[in-house]
C-alpha cells in the first residue's frame, strides 16, 4: 500500500524479491494505492527495495501458503542387471536405496521404513515379510530383499515402497528366474 498524503513517487520502480529472487516491480500510477505482485516463488522472506534514497510504505501484506518441501526417492541398485534372467536356486538380492529430503525417519534402524511387495499381473500388490525363503534387511539407507533359493515362480514384478508421515515414493523392478 502506498502513501495517500504525499511522497507516493518514492515507491516508483521498487523491486520485490522473494528470498533474493526477483519477483516483480512496482510502477506508481496516479490515484493507485495498492500494487499487487503475484510471484509463484517458494521462499521464506520478502524484500522490497528502491534505488532512490527513501522507501516509504504504509502497509505490506504478504499472502502465501505453507509448502511441504519433504520428499523421498527410492531407487533400485543395479536394476538393469536384475532384468537379466537369473538362475534358480542361486541366492538373489534386490536392494532399494532411500533418499530423503527435508525429513528424517522416526526410527532410522527400522527395516520396515521401506516395504517390499510382489505385484501380480493384475496389479494386486502383496506385502512381503521375512520367512524361510525371503529375508528383508536394512543397512544404512538401503533396504534389501533376498531370495535364499529363488524358484521360477518367484519371477515377477517387485515393488519397493516408502510411506511415512504423508510422504510416499515407490519403484518397481522385474525379475525373471529360470
Buried (B, 14 or more C-beta within 10 A) or exposed (E): EBBEEEEBEBBBEBBBBBEEEEBBEBEBEEEEBEBEBEBEBEBEEBEBEBEEEEEEEEEEEEEEEEEEEBEBEBBBBEBEEBEEEBEBEEEBEBBBBBEBEEBEBEEEEEBEBBBBBBBEEEEEBEEBEEEEEBBBEBEEBEBBBBBEEBEEEBBEBBBBBBEBEEBEBBBBBEBEBE
